[in-house]
Amino acid sequence: MTVSFVEAVSRGLIERDTGCYVNNATGERVLAPDAIRRGLIKAVLVADPTSLSNIDASNRLVVERIQRVRSNVLRNLKTIAAFKQRAANNDN
C-alpha cells in the first residue's frame, strides 16, 4: 500500500520529530536515508532546494531533518574510521 507523506506521519509510519521510518509490524526504527536505500520510503532527489517553496512546510522540515541525520551519520562514520586508524597505528 502507498500512502502520502502526511498520511505516513499521521499513521506513525514516519516520526515527526526524527524523520525515522517506523515499521508498524515489527516496531523497527530506520533512519530515513537507510529506509530510502532499502526501498521502504520512495523519495525524489531534489537538485535545487529553492524548488521546494511550493511544497508544504512539513515536507521541508523532513528534508532538513534528513540532512541533519545524514550529517550526524557521516560524522560518526568519520569518528569510527579515526578510531580504526589509530588502532591500526598502535598495532604497528
N, C-alpha and C positions, 0 to 999 in steps of 0.2 A: 504494500500500500504506500502511496506517495502522499505526503502532507506538506503544506506550506510551512515556511519558517515560523510564522506567527502561531500556527496551529501546533507545531512541534514544541514550541516554548510553552504554550498553554497546556499541552498534554504532559509536560515534564520530560520530553524526549531530549530537549536541549536546555541546560541550566542557564537561566537568565544571567546569573552573577559570574559564572566561569566560562560559559560558552561550550562546556563539555557536552558531548553526546552521552545519553544515558540509555542503555539497553533495558527496555521495560520488562523483558523476560528474565534477565539474569541480574540486573542491577549494576552491571559493569559500567564504569565511567571511562570514557575515552576522550582524550584531548581532541579538539576539532581537527587539527591537521592530520592526526592519525586516523580519525574517523573518515575523513575525506579520502585518504590513501587506501583505506580498507573498503571503500565503496559504501559506507554506512550513511554518509551525507553526500549529496551531489552539490557541487559548488562550481561557480564560474570565476575564472581568473579575471580580475579587473586591472587593466593596464593603467588606466587613468582614474585615480580616486575622485577627481572632481566630477566624474560622470555619475557618482553616487548621489549627487544632490537631489535627484528626482526619486530616490528610494527612501522608504520610511526610515526615520531616525533610528529605530531599534535595530535595523539591519546594519547601519553604520557602526553602532556600538559593538555589535558582534564582530565586525571586521576589525575594529580597534582591539577588541579582546583577543582575537585570534593572533593578531600581530604581536600583542604583548606576550601571549603564551609562547608563540614561536621564538621570540627574543629570549624568554626565560629558558626554554628548552636548549636553544643554541648556546647560551651562556653556561648552562650545566654541562653540556657536552664538552665545551672547551675546558671546563674545570676538570672533568674526568680525564680528558686527554693529557692535561698538565700533570695530574697525579700519576698516570701511567708512564709518562715520560720521565718523571722524577724517579719512580720505582725502577725503571729500566736503567737509569743512570747510576742508581745506588747498587744495582746488581753487578755492575761492571767494576 
